[in-house]
Amino acid sequence: MSRNFSDFEFVKIPKEKVETKKESVKEEDLRKAYDEFSSLDENGLQEKLVKEISKRKQEGTLDVNMLLNSVESIKGFLPYETYMNLKQMIENMK
């Protein structure tokens, strides 16, 4: 027997009970990140990336597919060699 939406009762959940995981990014946080990363060359940025990846792996919060999707989304802005290096680094994390 197949079911459709009419088979379910609609229950409205009060706003107080709905948890959101939205994180707001503040301008101050963006400035700190810019200051931290803007002075780094490609090798420095890759070192930071490797450290962050290691940290997230240990914490169990690393999402390799999300990283691949992120790299794909900025592919057009990267030199081909950089894109391939990033993609290979992320593939090696699997």
WOZIKA-V20465 format. One record per pair of residues at least 24 apart in sequence whose ideal C-beta (glycine too) atoms are under 10 Angstrom apart, sorted by the first residue. I is the first residue (numbers start at 1). J is the second residue. D is the distance in Angstrom with one decimal. If there is no record, write none. Layout:
BEGIN
I&J&D / I&J&D
END
This chain:
BEGIN
42&79&9.5 / 42&81&9.8 / 42&82&6.9 / 42&85&8.7 / 45&82&9.7 / 45&86&9.9 / 46&82&9.4 / 46&85&7.7 / 46&86&8.3 / 46&89&7.5 / 49&86&8.1 / 49&89&7.3 / 49&90&9.2 / 50&89&7.6 / 50&93&9.8 / 53&89&8.1 / 53&90&8.3 / 53&92&9.9 / 53&93&6.3 / 54&93&9.7 / 56&93&9.6 / 57&93&7.4 / 62&90&10.0 / 62&93&6.9 / 64&90&6.1 / 64&91&8.2 / 64&92&9.7 / 64&93&5.3 / 64&94&5.6 / 65&90&9.3 / 65&94&9.4 / 66&90&9.8 / 67&91&9.8 / 67&93&7.7 / 68&93&9.6 / 68&94&9.5
END
